[in-house]
Amino acid sequence: MLRVTIHHVAGLEGCWAVLKRGHRRGPCDLRRFHASASAGSSLIPQADDFAERHIGPRRHDQEKMLSMLGFKSLDELTDAAVPENIRLGRDLEVDRPLGEHAVIERIRYISEKNEIWRSYIGMGYHNCRVPHSILRNIFENPGWTTQYTPYQPEVAQGRLESLLNYQTLITDLTGLPVANASLLDEGTATAEAVALAFRQNKRRKVYLSEKLHPQTLAVVQTRAIPLGLEVLIGNIAEIDFSNRDACAVVFQYPDTEGAITDFSEVIQNAQTNGTREQHIRRDKATSNICTAQALLANMSAMFAVYHGPHGLKNIANRTHNAAIILKRGLEDAGHIVENQFFFDTLKVNATLATSEIRMRAQQKEINLRYFRDETVGIALDETVEKQDLDDLFWVFNCRNTTADKVTKHIGDQALPPEHLTNTQFKRTSEFLTHPIFNTHHSETQLVRYMKILENKDVSLVHSMIPLGSCTMKLNSSTEMMPCSFPHFTEIHPKRHLEPYLPSHPIIDPMALMQKRARSFGVVSAAPYGSAAILPISWAYVKMMGPKGLREATQVAILNANYMAKRLEKDYKVLYRGSNDLVAHEFILDMREFKKTAGIEATDIAKRLQDYGFHAPTMSWPVAGSLMVEPTESEDKGELDRFCDAMLMIRQEIRDLEEGRSDPKCNPLNMSPHPLVTVTSSTWDRPYTREQAAFPAPFIRPESKWWPTVGRIDDIYGDRNLVCTCPPMEAYTSPYDQ
């Protein structure tokens, strides 16, 4: 990190550009910029004030909202709303704010201190070429990144279809009957599977193969402690399951050293004694996955959709062939490759000392895996080119060996004996046979497919998402940009942060102890968690500054109280404070409407979709309620539109209470109203099409968001697994009959 504070506004961009280019005007330059910034701040205002654009309500709107609540200022409101004993009483000790362009320059400068080396360490950490169409149209697209998980299925049909594609991908590739709907890292997914097995059979022993990735072993051990499980690590081929005291046995295929082993006997032995093949529960997953992990699953699904089964097979063959070429070249030079069968990873017993290999690898800026027994691991991936193989040959001192020479030596013969298709491990079953994986292989087709799915979902590019406790504020474009910087995505700032990190088997534990780290175990497969996500909060704090952060909190409280005030005559607001105020969210009680009109919170949530809104949190923390959190980033106009929608829905409830609407067929319990229903040639409902689809003046045909399906029974869907794949007969050609 740069050890110089240059957070004053004037001259910042110029100063940073000077630092980045490496040109120095002398030792006094930074002090001169610092002084001029202080002296000229009133004459040269900041070029871009992020807080002004991030905080939704304008100053005049804030004044109107405060006046309605009976307060003269934000300070007066928050003094009344927030108990004194939990207030900080001072500004946060963070730097004064940077502008958006300045913060990007700064974080780019910081990120470029990380050195991007080629990594062949394996252990689940493999490079991947993300197609640019997926990177730009999903990962960098707020139409995919700003919405929460598939909390309401009617407004999440795009994400749900994509996640179903992901689940199909996983079940097809693994042969397991079910799959999770989010991309957990390997260690965490294993720990979840073990916990699931324990919940199923209540046995307290867990057998882990010694050939699991070290971080997977460590994560399972950490997660097993609170469950009271006994973790046993060893050669699983020697385990005696006859005592029937094991809840799970976990092994890896291929193992952490790259070896491919036949586990058929182990599986049969385990199944005979009551241990099942398991993965994460699909029927419980979709309501509990965080946005980031669901986003990664969606990207993986699109990767498979784009490449299809033939494309994935080509990538696998390319990687496997590179590993074969590497093995041949290493063995020709006298090194021993210990894996008899392998896919992409080799364990090498080299003729060189490990210290010399490490030194030569550092000269080429290459990371390898160094085992305690002095062997070296090399794991290849789809990004490896011939030059990479040549550099690896050089690292192992394979004189006069090149990828071209080894390839020529193998020649045009049939696939070499090492190729898996020539072994008993060859896959014979089909995979990814669903049409979705065999259609969208051009960029035009893929982009259109992604846009079709995107258009099925409500996101923050459409309207506010008032989920209480989830804080659905808009992450700005500037905050998101660094997440795709290669110096963050390909390496962690990647050592001075180590004392504050969880322990990890890949990191030297003694080095952590010397830095007085207070470890609490291994929490995820990645040593430092999702480092690429951290720039979001870093940029937010840097651009907001202490004043902006304080105002953001105050405006969030203002927005919530303004909305509660507008709705209090028509809805009961629960849990107000001593001054009849709420904090940043508020709870609306819907329970009385079930008695008076036969309407529940779910009906109101579904009806809000016709008004263009995602529902607030339903029935949490109070059953039969809606919890609303507007955040500071929504402006007064959007707050008023949501309140107007809620007030119009209350009138619809009143129409039921007073007998003006059909108790069984009304806009509330028939909502939402998709386009196909509203434009149908027949309309036999006792209310008009306009009342169904255009219930408010602010809903116009040119801006209307349409749900793509009618009402879905959430509870039934959560409790009943339904196979949506076409039956096998659908793939039968009429000429085959």
N, C-alpha and C positions, 0 to 999 in steps of 0.2 A: 504494500500500500504506500502511496506517496505520503511522506511525513511532513508535508507543508500544507498549512491551512490557507486556502485561497477562495473562501466562500463568499467574499463580498461581490457585489453584483457588477460594478463597472469594470470594464476591461477583462472580465473573466474569460470570455471566449478567446480573445486575442492571446491572453496569457497562456491558456491551455494549449492553443495551437503552437505557440513557441515551444512549450515543454515537449509536446508530442513530436515536433520535427527535430528536436534535439538541439536547436539553436539557443545559445545563451548570450545575453547582453552583458553579463557580469553578475557578481554576487549580490548586488543590491536590487536586481530587477523585481524579485517577488515582493520585497518590502515596498518598492516604489508602486507596484500595482496595488498592494494592500492599502497604502496611504491614499493613492488617488481614488480608490473605490470609496473610502470613507469620506473624503472631502467632496467628491463629486456625485454622491449618490442622489442628492436632491435635484441635480441638474441632468443627470443621465439615468432615467429610470430603467428598471430591468426590461430587457427586450421582450421576454415572454413570461407571463405570470401563470404558472401551471395551476395553482390553487384557484385562481379566478375562473378557469375553465372547468376544473374538476368539480367544484362545488356548484350544484345545480341552481338554486334560487339566486337571482340577482339581488343587488342591495335593496332596490325599491320593493322587490317581492318579499324579502326578509322583513322589511319594515311593516308591510301589510300583514304578514303572518303574525308578527310579534304583537301588533296592535290588536288583532283579533283575540289573542291570548291574554292581553292585558299587561304586556311588558314593553319596556322602552328599548331594551338592548338584549343582545345574546347573553351577555354576562349576567344580567338580571334574571333572565330565564333559567340559565343553568345553575345559578346560585340557589334558585328556588327548587329546581328539579333534582339536583345531585346533592346527596348528604355531604355535609362539610367534612366528615371524618374520612371520606374516601377520595377527596379532591387532592390533587398533587400540590396545588398552591403556588406553582411556578411554571415557567415554560420548560418544555423538554430540553434536555441538554443535547441537542443535535444542531448541526450546522445550519446557517441561514440558507434559504432555498436557492437551488440552481434552476436555470431555465431548461426547457426540454432539450434544446440542441446542445446546450452545455453539458447536461448530464449524460447524453449519449457519447459525446466526445470523451468525457471523463471515464465512463465505464468501459469504453473501447480501449482507452489507454491502460486501464487497470487489467482488462482481460488479456491484452497482448503481452503482459508480463508472464503469462502462462506459456510454456513451450509445448507445442503439439508434436509429440513423438509418435512414431508408428508403434502400435501396441499389439503384441501377439501373446498376451499372458493367458488368454482363455478364461476359465472359471466363470463362464457366462458373460464376460465382458467382451463382446464382439462388435466390431464396426459394421455399419450397415449403410447402404446407399439409399437414402430416402428419396423417392422420386420427387422432383421439384414440384410437380403438379399437386402432390399430396402435401408437401411442405407449405406451399403458398396458399392452397385452397382449403386446408383444414387447420394445420398448426398455426398459421399466421392469419386466420380468418375469424373475426369475432362472431360470425354466424355459426361457428362451431365451438368456439372457446368460451363464450360468455354465459351460456346457459348452465344451469345446474344439472344434476343427474336426471335420468328419466323419471322424475317425481310424479308427473302427470302424463300418463301414456298417450292421451289424445293429442297433446301438444309436443310430443317427443317421438313421433313415429319414425322420423329420420334417424335419430340416434338409436332407437330400438332396433330398427332394421340393420343398421351397421353393427351393433353389438351382437345381434343374432348371427350375422356373417362371421364375426370374430369367434363366437362360440362354435359355429360349424367348423371353422378353420381348425380350432384346437381339438375338437373331438375327432375330426378326420385325420389329423396328423398324429395324434396320440393313440387313437383307438379306444379312448375312454368314453363312457356313455354320457357324461355330463361335463360341463365346463363352466368356469366363472365368467362373469361379464365385465371384468376389468383386468388390466394388465399389471398385476402385482409383480414385484421382482421375485426372483426364484426362491430366495431364502424365506421371504414372507409367505409366499404361496405354499411352500412346504409346511411351514409352521401352521398355517390355516388348515391344511389337509390333515395334519396330525391332530389338531384340536377337534376337527370334525369326527375323525375316527374315535377319539376318546369319548366324545358326546354320544356316539352311537353304541359303544360296547362297555364303557365305563372301566376298562382295564387300564392299568397305570404304568405299564412298561412300554417303552418305545425303542425299537431297534433301528439304529442308523448305520448304514454302510460306511466304513472308513474311507471309501472312495467317493464320498460326496464332496462337493466343493467346500472348502473350509468355512466360508462365510455362511453356507447353508447349515452346516453342523452347528455353528455358533448361534445363529438366529433361533434354531429349534431349541437349543439348550436354554437360551434366555427366555423364550416364550413358554417353555415347559415348567419353569420354576413356579409361577403363580398358579398353575394347574395341578401342582403336586405330582408331576410325572417323573418317573425314573428313566433317564436316557442312557442307553447302552450302545457303545460304539465298537464296531469290530467287523470281522469278515462274516457277512450275512449268510454265506454258504454253509457256515458251521453252526448256525443258530438252531436250537432245539425248540420248536414251537409246540411241542406236545403238552406242555403245562397250560397252554391256552390262557396265558397271562399277559399277552401283548396286545395293545390296542392298535399298533401300526408297525410296519416295517418299511423303511424308506431306502431306496437305492437309486442310482443314477445311470442313465443309458443314453449315450456313452458316459463313462465315469469321468471324474475330474482329471485323470491322467490321459484321457482320450481313448482308452481301451473300450472295445465293444465286446461284451460278454453275454453268453446265453444264460438268461435268468429264468428259463422255463421251470426248472426243477424247484427253485426257490419260491416262485409264485405259486406253483402247485402245492408245495408244502405249507405255505402260509394260508392259502385258501382252504385247505383241508382242515386247518386248525382255527378257522374263523378270522382271519384278517382279510379285508376286502380291498380291491383297487378303488381309490377315492380321489376325488378332486373337490373343488369348492361348490357349495350348493347353488345351483342356478336359480331355484325358486325363491331364494332369500337374497340374492345378490343385487338385483337391479335397483333396489330401494336404498342401498347402503354403500354404493361405490362413490368415491370422491371424483370430482370433475376431472382432475388431472389424469387419474388412472384410466377413467373411461375414455378420455381423449386419446391416450396412447393405444388403447385397445381399438378405437376407431381407425387410427392411423395404420395399425397392423392389419386390420381387416381390409382396408383399401389397398395395402401393399399386396395382399393375396388376390384381391379382385383384379388389380392391374396386371399382375404377372400371370395369374391363373396357374393351374397345375403344371403345365409345360414350362412356364417361366420359372416357377419355383424349382422344378427338377433341373433346369439348365443352370440355375444359380448353384444348386447343391452339387451338380456334376463338376462345375467349374472350380468350386472350392475344393472338392474331393480330389480332383485331378491335380490341383496345385500341391496338395498335401502329398500325393504320390510322387510327384516330381521332386519335391523337397526331400522325401524319404530316400529316393534313389540316389540323389546327389550326395546326401550326408553319408549313406552307406558306402558309396564308391570312394569317399574320402577316408574311410576307416572308422567312422562313428557308428555306434550301435543304436538303432531305434527299437525301443523295448515293446512297442505296441505291435502285436501280431495283426489285429484288426483295428481299424481306426476310420474316422470320417474326416475331421479337420484338424485334429490335435495329435501331436507327436511328443513322446517323452524320450529324450535323447541322452544316452550315456556317451559323452564326448571324449575324444582323446586329448582334448585341451583341458586345462584347468578351468574351473568355473570362473575364477577371478579374471582370467584372460578373456574368456567369452564375454563376461560382463563389461570389461574395459572396451573391447572391440564393438560391442553393441552400443555403448554410450557414444562412441565416435560416430556411429551412424544414426544416433538418436532413435534407438530401437529399444522397446521394453520387452523383456522375456520373463518367463516364470522360472525361478530358481528354487528347486526342491532342496530339502535338508540333506538328502542323500547324495548331493552334488550332481544330480541329473538336471536337465534343463527342459522346460516345456515350451512348445511352440504351437500356437493355435492360429490357424489361418481363417480368413473370412472372404466375403464376396468382393472386398475392396482390393485384394492382393493382385498386383500385376507382376510381369516378368522381372522388372527391375527390383521389386521387393524381394523376390526369390533370390536374385543375384546378390543382393545385399546380405541376405541371411547366409548364403554360401560363404560370403567373405567373412562374416562374423565368426563362422565355424572353421575358418581357414581352409576351405575347400578349394585349393588352388586349381586354376584352369577349369573350374566347374561353373557352368552357366545353365540357366533354365532352358535355353535353346538346345544346348548340347545334350542335356538329359532327355529332353523331349525327343530329339532326333534319335537318341539311343533306344528309347522305347519304340520309336518308329510307328509305322502304320498298322502294326499288328492289332489283333483283337484286344479288347480292354485288358490291361495288365492284371496278373493274379491278385494284386493287392486291392483291386477295385471291388467294392462291396457287391456289385451285381454278379460277381463270380464266386460269391460265398453264400453260406446258408443264411446270412443276415439280409439278403436281398428282399426288398418289399415286393410282394406280388399283388396286394390288394389295391384297388383304385382309391383315389382321394380327390376331394374338391370336384365332385361330379355335378353339383348343383349348377344350373345355368348361370347364376350370378357370377361364378368364378370362370365362366367360359364365354363371356360376352364383351366386357369393357376393357379391351386390351390396347386400344389406341388412346392417346391423350384426349382427343375430342370426346370419345365415348365416356372415359372416366370422369372428366370434368363435368359433363352433363349429368352423369349419374350422381356425383357428389352434390351438385347444385339441386337436383330433384330432392334428395334427402334433406339438404339444408332448408329448403323451402317448406318442408313439412313441420319444422320446429319453431316454437317461439323462443327467441333469444333476446338479449338486451339491445340488439339492433332494431327490434320491433317495438318493445315497450318495457316498462319496469317489471322486474321480477321480485315481488315483495315478500320473499321467503324469510320469515323470522328465524333468527339464529344462524342463518346461512350467509348473511351479508352480501347480497348480490349487487354490489356496486360494480360499475364498469371499470375493469382494469384498462388503463389507457394504452394507446398504441405505443407510446414511448416506453411504458413499463414493460410491455411484452417484447419489444424489439430485441433486447439483449439475450432473451431466452434462446434465440437461434444463432447467436454468435458462436462460431466454431471453437473459440478459445474457452467457452464455457461448456459447450455440449460435448466436446471431445476430451476434456481434461479438467480436473478440479484445481482451483487455486491453492487446482487440485489440492506450506507447512506451518506458518505462525498461528494458524487457527487450530492446530492439532490439540492443544490443551483443553479446548472447549468441546471436543467431539466425543461421541461414543467410542468404546474400544472396538477393535476389529482385528481378526487374525492376519489380515494382509499387512497391517501396520505393526511395526515393531512395538510390542507392549512395553518394553523397557524404556524406549524413547518417550512414550506417553507418561510413564511414571516419573521420569526425570523432569518432565514439564508439569508435574503435579496435577495431571488430569484426574478428575473424579468420575471414573467410568461407571456406568450402570448396566453394562452388557452390550450385546450386539443387537441392534434394533432393525436393521435392514441389510439386504445383500450388498448394496452399494455402501462403501465405507463412510461416505459423508451424506447419505440421503440423496434427495433430488436437488443437487447443487444448481442445476440449470433453472430451477424455479426461484431461487433466492433473489435474483436481480429484480423481480417484480416488486417485492416489498422494499428492497434497497432503493430503487428508483423513486418509489412513492414517497418515502421518507425524505430523500434528497431534494425532490422537487417541491414538496409541501413545506418543509421547514417547520420550526416550532410554532410559528403563528398560524400557518396553514393547517397543521395537524390539530391544533386547538379549535380553530374555526370549523374544521370538518366535523369534529365531535359535537360541537355546539349546534351546527346546522342539522346533523342527524337527529339530535334531540328536538330541535325546532320542527323539523318535518314530521316526526312522529306525533308530537303534541298537536300540531296543526291539523293533521288528518284525524286524530282521535277527537278533537274538538268538532270538526265538521260532521263526524259520524255519530257523536254521542247521543243525539236525540232519537236516532233510529236504531242504534245497536247498543247493547250494554258493554261498556269497557271495563274489563276486570283488572284488579290489582294496581290501582293508582296509588301514588305516594301521598304523603301527608298534605301536600299543597295541591292535591287533585291533579297531579301531573304524572306523566310516564317518562321513561328513559328513551332509548333509541328504538324501541319496538313496543307494540301494544297488542293486547289480546281482546278479540271481539267474541262475545258469548253468543252462540247460535242455538243453544239447547232448547230455548223456549219455542222456537219455530216448529220443532217437531210436534209439539203439542197443539199449537194453534193452526198450523198449515200443512203438517206432514212433510216439512222441508228440513233437511239436515245440512250440515256443513259441506258435505260432498256435493250436494245439489248446487249450492252457491259457488263452490269452486269450479264445477263444470260450466256453470252459466257464465262465469267471468271470461271463459274462452271466447264466447260469442262477442264479448266486448273488447277482445283483443289482448287480454291480460292472462298471465300465468297466475295461478292461485297463490295466496299466502300459505304458510305452513298449516296443515290441517290436524286438528285434534292433538296437538302437542304444544305446551305441556299440559293442557287441559282438554279432556275429551269433549268433542262437540264444539270446538272453538276454532277460530282462525287467528293466527299470530302474524301481524304485519310489521315488516321492517323496511322503511323506505330508503334508508341510507342518505348520505349527504349529496350523492351525485345526481339525484333526480330533481328536476326543476319544478317550480310551482305549477306550471301548466300540466305536467304529467301527474303530479299529486292530485290535482283537481279532477283530472279525467278519471283516475281510479276511484276517487271519492264519489264522483258523479255516477260511475258504474255501480258502486255499492248502494247508493241511494236509490237508483232506478230498480235494482234487484230487490231492495226493501219494499218498493212499491208493488213489485210483482208478487212478493210474499203477502203484502196487504190485500191484494186482489184475491188471493186464495183464502185469506182469513175472513174476508167479507163476502165470499161467494161469487165474485165476478169472474173467476177462472175455473176451468174444469179441474177438479182435484186429482185426476189421473193423467190428463193430457194437457200440460201447460208448458210455457217456455222454460221453466226451471227444471222439472224432472224429465224433460225430453232433450235437454241440452247435453252436449253442444250440437250445433246444427251445421254439418258439413255442406260444401257446395253441391254435392251430388243430391242431397236431400232437398235443399232449398230450390234447386232448378229442375227438380223432377216434374214430369208432365202431370203428375197427380199430387194434390195437396189436400189431405182430408183432416187436417188438424183444426181445432176451433180457434186458433189464433193465426194471424197473418204471417206470410213469409217475411215481410218487412220487420215485424216484431221479433221474429226468430233470428234473423241475421243482421239487421241494422237497427238495434234497439236504442241507440243513442245518436244525437246529432253529430258527434265527432267521428262516427264510423261512416266512412264514405267508400263507395265502390273502388275508387282509385287507390285507396290505402288499406283496404280491408284485408286482414289476415284470416285465412280460412282454416279451421281444423280439417284434417283429411279424413277423419273417421268420426262416427257418432260415439255415443257413450260406451265406455269400456267398464266392465265390472272389475274394479281394482282388486277387491278381496278374493273373488273367484280366480282371477288371473294369478294372484300370488300363491294360491293353494293348489293349483292344478297345472301340471306340466302338459303342454300341448306341442306335439311335433308339427312344425309348419313346413317341413320338407315335403316335396311332392312324392307320392308313392312310387315304387319302382316301376309300376305299369306306365307311368308318365314318360319314362325314358325308352319305352319299347317302340320300335319303328313298326308301322303297319305292314311293312314288307317282311318282318320277322314272324308275323302271326300266321 
